[in-house]
Amino acid sequence: MPEETPTPAQFETSLDELDKLVKELERGDLPLEKSIELFERGMKLSTECRKQLEAAETRVEVLMRRGGETVAVPFKPEKP
């Protein structure tokens, strides 16, 4: 039976789960199989988050306006 592809979770939810997985793996007290399982899940979450960020960046670029026309401008967040 093929594995169903889950609908993408909200970015914040995925990032929170990824953060928890990293902390759990960093403890270093897990059995190898559990570590591999968590690592695989983390890689999937990382890829999902990256894709969501890229999509958001593209949307921001499209929405930037210059001189009354929509112009693709690379998104550069301000540094605090």
Backbone torsions as a table, in degrees:
resi	resn	phi	psi	omega
1	MET	NA	124.8	-177.8
2	PRO	-67.7	147.6	179.6
3	GLU	-76.0	133.0	179.0
4	GLU	-75.2	140.9	176.4
5	THR	-85.3	119.8	-179.7
6	PRO	-70.9	151.2	175.1
7	THR	-68.5	143.2	-178.0
8	PRO	-57.8	131.4	177.8
9	ALA	-76.7	164.8	175.7
10	GLN	-60.9	147.4	-176.4
11	PHE	-55.0	-47.7	-176.7
12	GLU	-62.7	-38.4	178.8
13	THR	-65.1	-45.2	179.4
14	SER	-64.5	-42.2	-179.8
15	LEU	-65.2	-39.3	178.1
16	ASP	-63.9	-44.2	178.7
17	GLU	-63.9	-41.4	178.6
18	LEU	-61.5	-42.2	178.4
19	ASP	-60.7	-43.2	179.1
20	LYS	-64.8	-40.1	178.6
21	LEU	-63.4	-42.8	-179.8
22	VAL	-61.6	-46.0	-179.9
23	LYS	-61.8	-40.0	179.4
24	GLU	-65.5	-42.1	179.0
25	LEU	-68.1	-35.4	-178.8
26	GLU	-67.7	-23.4	177.6
27	ARG	-61.0	-35.1	175.4
28	GLY	76.5	15.1	-177.8
29	ASP	-109.8	18.1	-178.5
30	LEU	-93.9	151.1	172.4
31	PRO	-64.9	156.4	-176.5
32	LEU	-55.2	-49.0	-177.6
33	GLU	-59.9	-41.8	178.7
34	LYS	-66.0	-39.6	178.4
35	SER	-61.9	-43.8	179.7
36	ILE	-64.5	-42.8	178.9
37	GLU	-59.4	-46.1	179.8
38	LEU	-67.0	-38.4	177.9
39	PHE	-61.6	-45.1	179.0
40	GLU	-61.0	-43.2	178.4
41	ARG	-63.5	-40.9	178.7
42	GLY	-62.5	-40.3	178.4
43	MET	-63.7	-40.4	178.1
44	LYS	-64.5	-44.0	178.8
45	LEU	-63.6	-41.1	179.2
46	SER	-60.7	-44.9	178.7
47	THR	-63.2	-43.3	179.3
48	GLU	-62.2	-44.4	179.4
49	CYS	-63.8	-42.9	179.3
50	ARG	-60.6	-43.2	179.5
51	LYS	-64.0	-41.1	179.0
52	GLN	-65.6	-39.0	177.1
53	LEU	-65.0	-42.3	178.2
54	GLU	-62.4	-40.6	178.8
55	ALA	-65.1	-41.2	179.2
56	ALA	-65.6	-41.0	178.5
57	GLU	-61.6	-42.3	178.4
58	THR	-61.8	-42.6	178.7
59	ARG	-62.2	-41.4	179.3
60	VAL	-64.4	-43.0	179.3
61	GLU	-59.8	-42.1	-178.5
62	VAL	-67.6	-33.8	-176.2
63	LEU	-82.9	-13.5	179.2
64	MET	-66.1	133.6	-179.9
65	ARG	-116.2	140.8	176.9
66	ARG	-139.8	118.3	179.2
67	GLY	65.0	33.1	177.9
68	GLY	81.9	-7.3	179.0
69	GLU	-112.3	147.3	176.2
70	THR	-76.8	122.2	-178.8
71	VAL	-128.9	134.5	177.3
72	ALA	-71.2	116.2	178.5
73	VAL	-123.2	125.1	-179.7
74	PRO	-57.3	138.6	-179.9
75	PHE	-78.2	124.2	177.5
76	LYS	-130.9	104.2	-179.2
77	PRO	-65.5	147.8	178.3
78	GLU	-73.7	141.5	177.5
79	LYS	-84.4	137.6	-178.5
80	PRO	-66.4	NA	NA
